Amino acid sequence: MEDQLTLQSILDEIQNSKNDLINVIEASKARLRLEIERQNNKIKQSTKENTLLKEKIEILDSTNRKNNIIIFILNKSPQDATSQLFRQELKQLLEVDLNEKEINDIYYLGKLFNAPIKVELTTYLQKRTILKNCYKLKGLNVSIVNDLAPNQREEQKILRYCQRIEREKNNNSRCYIKHNKLIIDDNEYTIDELAGLEHPETEIRKASSVPRR
């Protein structure tokens, strides 16, 4: 009888130890799940903050470029990058007369002859005046464009490519770029719609079926 009680006690103790171990394991699982959830939330928050920070940087970069223009093929060397030279060329090419105070800075984007010239103007109004007169450069090997951020340049590549394809397909369509959109016969196509097409040369008009953003 005593042996039976002793055996039963041992079995009870083993069962209790097993139950304690199960409880410890379950508690550890619960703590692990909480820690995983906490880390996932932390990652999501960090991702959100990084996205917001990236957007702020892009906005700041775009703002800093707002009054800037880039000039290509002016047939000058980097040593000639002066405000006076630029104003003389601008007056000769576009009939736009700027004074010294309307230019913040001017410099070449490179060290080679004919490197692009970046001009930082003091006002957006002067930039618009210059760009409006760029039609006078037709037939000349000179071009003046906006100072765009890298992502904006990629967007412009997509727009120009799709514009060229559309014009090759349909000479009668009105096709032009406006505010980061491609306008085709009064229909607007966003960058997302155009970039999402696998074969824009044959499917550009299918973009109209994509939900607008």
N, C-alpha and C positions, 0 to 999 in steps of 0.2 A: 504494500500500500504506500509506504513511504517512498519507495522507488518510483511508483506511478506518479505521486505528487511532485517529486523532483523532476521527472521527465516532463510533466505537464507545465511546470514552472519554466523549464528551459524552453519548451515550445512557445509558451506565452511570451517569454522574453524575446525570443527570435521574432515572433509576429509583431511585437511592439517595436522592436528595432527596425523591422521591415517597414512598418507604418511610418515610423519617424523618418526613415530614409526616403520613402515616397513623398512625405510632406516637404522634406528638404529639397528634393528634386523639383517638385511642383513650384515651390517658392523660388527656386533658382530660375526655373523657366519663366515665371511671371516677371521676375526682375530683369531677365534677359529681354523679354518682349518689350518691357517698358523702356529699357535702354536703347533697343533697336528703334523703337518708335521715336524716342527723343532724338537720336542721331539722324533719323530720316527727316524729322521736322527741322532740325538744325541745318541739314543739307538743303532742304527746300527753301528755308529762310535765306541761307547764303546765296543760293541760286537766284532768288528773287532780288536780293540786294545787289548782286553782281549785274543782273539785267538792268536794274534801275540806274546803277552807276554807269554802265555802258551807254545807256540812253542819254544820261546827262552829259557824258563826255562827247557823244556825237552831236548833241545840241550845242554844246559850247564850241566844238570845233567848227560846226556849221556857222555859228554866230561870228566867230573870228574870221571866217572866210567871206562873210556876207558882202563886204565892200571890195573884194579882191578880184582881179582879172589875170588871166594868163595870156601872153602873146607868143605866138609861134612864128618862126622863120622871119625874123626882122633883119637878118644879114648883118648882125653886129657881134662883136666879141664881148666877153664878160667885163673887160676893162672899160667898156663904153657905157656901162649901166649907171647912168646919171639921170636925175630928174629932168634936167634941161633937155637931154637927148630925147627922152620919152615924150615930153611935151611937144617938141618940135616934130617928131614923127607922127604923133597923134593929130596935130593940126594939119599936117600935110596929107595924111591918109584919110582922116575922117572929118576934117574941118571942125574939130572939137578943140576949143581953147581952154586949157587948164592953167591955173596959176600955181605957184610953188606950194602954197599952203593947202592945196587940195590933194596932195600926195604925201602919205605917211612914210612910205618906204618903197624902194624898187631894187630888185636884185635878180640875178640869173639863177636858174635851177640847174646848175651844172657849170663845168669849167671849160667846155668845148665851145668852139665857134658855133653860133646859131642856137645855143641852148635856149630853152623857153625862158621868158622873162615874167616874173611875178611882180605885179604892181598892187600895192595896198593904198587904196583911196580913202579919203576921210569921210566921204558920204556915199550912201547907196544911190542917191540921186545922180551923182556924177557917173557911177558905174552904169546905171540904166541909160544915161545919155550916150555913153560910149557904145554899149551893146546895140542900141537902137540904130546907130549909124554904121554898124558893121556891114550893112549891105553895100556900102561904098568900096568894100574890099573885094567885091566880086571880080574875078579875073586876075587877081593878084595872088602871089604865093605867100600871103600873110593871113593869119587868122587870130581872132581874139575870142576867148571863151571864159566862162565862169571858172572860178577856182573851186573845184569840187573836192569833197572828202572821198577817200577810197571807195566806200560803199556807194556813194552817189555816182562815181565814175562807172562802176559796174552796172548800175541801173541804167545809165545813159547808153552803155554798150548794148544792152538788151533792147532798149527802145529803138536805137538807131538801126540795129540789125532787123528787127521786126518791121520797122518802117520801110527799109530797103526791100525786104521780101514782099511786103504788101504792094509797093509801087511796081515791082517787077510783075506781080500777078495781075494787077488791075490798074492800068494807067488812068482810068477815069475816076478812081476813088480819091476823095479828099483825105489825105493822110499827113498828120503833123504831130509834133510832140508838144505837150503843154502841161506844166506842173507835174512832172514825173508820171505822166500818162500818155498813152498813144491814142490819138483821136482818129477814128476811121469812119468817115461819113456820119459824123455827129455821135458815134458810139464810142464810149470811153473804155479803155482797157488798162488795168493796173499792172504794175510790175509783177505782182504775184500771179496774176492771170497769165501773163505772157511767159514768165519764167517756168511756169508749171507745165507748159506744153512740151511734149516729147519731140514733135516735129513742127515747129512754128511755120516752116515754109509751106506746109500743106494744111495746118490746122489752126492758123491764127484766128480765123473767124469763129472757131469753136469756143473761144474764150468767153463769148457772150453768154454761154450756158453756165459759167462758173459764178457762184454767188459773189456779188460785189462786196468790197470791204470799205 
